Amino acid sequence: MKYYVLFGPPGAGKGTQATAMVEKYNLHHISTGALLRKEIAAGSELGKLAKDLIEKGNLVPDEVVEGMIENEFQTVTGVDGFLLDGFPRTLPQAEALDQIIAKTGESVTATVSIMIPDAMIMERIKGRALKEGRADDASEEIINTRIETYHNQTEPLIEYYTKAEKYHEIDGIGTIDEVRDRIFSVMDKF
């Protein structure tokens, strides 16, 4: 079983590229947001806990998200691996993911990181806000906060996965097809 982490700043094109990655390599896409919605809709114990926390305006703790991811690993069949999108975002989450995968006797196969400069993040998120009507993406202040959060909390994972020799950076500048070809040239090695 392969375990890929899709990584990169907001607006880098992770969602766009994930679809092609899932299709080409027969992967199950695990988006933490979609996973939470699925568990809540199913009325599972984890879903009930998550729903209660969200309704109270609280963040869902790492342990709950980790439980949902582990459940996906154990119950999804007919795939050659998993593509994690939006998790891990912090060092403790990366360490927890390693422990969950280690139970299967495996480890993270590779981290595929789509990188773009901060100015492009701002430009892409603003464009997405206009196209999709996403008010949360329209404010420069909110976008700057998201960029800062990414640099402070998520970027330390670059060093973590580099030390583990699992970090593969992709230039996110270019057409969707150009970026996709770069991703495939890395993933074809695994």
Secondary structure as GFF3:
##gff-version 3
##sequence-region A 1 190
A	DSSP	beta_strand	2	7	.	.	.	ID=ss1
A	DSSP	alpha_helix	14	25	.	.	.	ID=ss2
A	DSSP	beta_strand	27	31	.	.	.	ID=ss3
A	DSSP	alpha_helix	32	42	.	.	.	ID=ss4
A	DSSP	alpha_helix	45	55	.	.	.	ID=ss5
A	DSSP	alpha_helix	62	75	.	.	.	ID=ss6
A	DSSP	beta_strand	81	85	.	.	.	ID=ss7
A	DSSP	alpha_helix	91	102	.	.	.	ID=ss8
A	DSSP	beta_strand	110	115	.	.	.	ID=ss9
A	DSSP	alpha_helix	118	132	.	.	.	ID=ss10
A	DSSP	three_ten_helix	135	137	.	.	.	ID=ss11
A	DSSP	alpha_helix	140	149	.	.	.	ID=ss12
A	DSSP	pi_helix	150	154	.	.	.	ID=ss13
A	DSSP	alpha_helix	156	163	.	.	.	ID=ss14
A	DSSP	beta_strand	167	171	.	.	.	ID=ss15
A	DSSP	alpha_helix	176	187	.	.	.	ID=ss16
###
